[in-house]
Amino acid sequence: MSTEKRQKSEQAVSISVAARITGVEVHTLRYWEREFEAFLGPDRTEGGQRRYRPEDIQTVFAIKRLLRDEMFSIAGARRHLAKAREMNHAA
């Protein structure tokens, strides 16, 4: 395993740890992976376990804020994230 790949895998956490960090339940994280698959896609181990990277954790916080704090619908949150991504790529 390369040093870079090892460092990234060491930063990644399991879904249960991601749930504790973000305050979002494990079953909700799994649901959001399906609903926001264009934006949230944690890596998988060879055994199929999810590994949430720091950028995945940040995406979960963004989704949580949109849905729970700003009261976006899932479709509205998807549109908002897509626009934010477009603006980041354009910059």
PLY file of the C-alpha trace (Angstrom):
ply
format ascii 1.0
element vertex 91
property float x
property float y
property float z
element edge 90
property int vertex1
property int vertex2
end_header
0.00 0.00 0.00
1.41 3.41 -0.94
2.11 5.97 1.76
-0.50 8.36 0.33
-3.19 5.67 0.22
-2.32 4.56 3.75
-2.57 8.13 5.06
-5.98 8.57 3.45
-7.24 5.25 4.82
-6.01 6.20 8.29
-8.02 9.43 8.14
-11.18 7.61 7.06
-13.56 6.42 9.78
-16.28 3.79 10.04
-19.94 4.67 9.63
-20.51 4.39 13.39
-17.72 6.88 14.10
-19.05 9.17 11.35
-22.47 8.99 13.00
-21.01 10.03 16.35
-18.99 12.87 14.81
-21.94 14.29 12.85
-24.81 13.50 15.22
-26.64 11.68 12.42
-27.84 8.11 13.01
-26.24 5.26 11.06
-29.47 4.34 9.23
-29.88 7.98 8.18
-26.34 8.07 6.80
-27.08 4.97 4.73
-30.30 6.58 3.45
-28.49 9.82 2.58
-25.87 7.82 0.65
-28.68 6.67 -1.64
-30.47 10.02 -1.84
-27.30 12.07 -2.32
-25.19 9.56 -4.22
-23.76 12.28 -6.49
-22.35 14.08 -3.45
-21.85 11.48 -0.72
-19.93 8.34 -1.54
-17.70 7.01 1.21
-14.99 4.59 0.19
-15.48 0.88 0.81
-13.00 -1.60 2.16
-12.41 -4.88 0.36
-14.91 -6.35 2.82
-17.53 -3.74 1.87
-17.36 -1.60 5.02
-17.92 2.11 4.55
-15.01 4.43 5.29
-15.96 8.08 5.64
-13.19 10.50 4.63
-12.98 14.05 6.03
-14.68 15.40 2.88
-17.55 12.92 3.38
-17.96 14.14 6.96
-18.13 17.74 5.70
-20.76 16.72 3.13
-22.84 15.09 5.87
-22.68 18.30 7.91
-23.80 20.28 4.83
-26.72 17.90 4.14
-27.73 17.97 7.80
-27.72 21.78 7.83
-29.78 22.00 4.63
-32.37 19.43 5.70
-32.69 20.11 9.41
-31.72 23.75 9.91
-32.72 25.35 6.62
-35.71 23.03 6.05
-34.83 22.12 2.46
-36.57 19.15 0.88
-34.28 16.36 -0.29
-34.75 17.49 -3.90
-34.04 21.09 -2.91
-30.92 20.08 -1.00
-29.70 18.12 -4.05
-30.21 21.20 -6.26
-28.42 23.41 -3.74
-25.44 21.04 -3.51
-25.29 20.78 -7.32
-25.23 24.58 -7.66
-22.53 24.85 -4.99
-20.46 22.23 -6.81
-20.86 24.09 -10.13
-19.74 27.33 -8.52
-16.69 25.64 -6.96
-15.68 24.11 -10.30
-16.18 27.42 -12.11
-13.97 29.29 -9.65
0 1
1 2
2 3
3 4
4 5
5 6
6 7
7 8
8 9
9 10
10 11
11 12
12 13
13 14
14 15
15 16
16 17
17 18
18 19
19 20
20 21
21 22
22 23
23 24
24 25
25 26
26 27
27 28
28 29
29 30
30 31
31 32
32 33
33 34
34 35
35 36
36 37
37 38
38 39
39 40
40 41
41 42
42 43
43 44
44 45
45 46
46 47
47 48
48 49
49 50
50 51
51 52
52 53
53 54
54 55
55 56
56 57
57 58
58 59
59 60
60 61
61 62
62 63
63 64
64 65
65 66
66 67
67 68
68 69
69 70
70 71
71 72
72 73
73 74
74 75
75 76
76 77
77 78
78 79
79 80
80 81
81 82
82 83
83 84
84 85
85 86
86 87
87 88
88 89
89 90
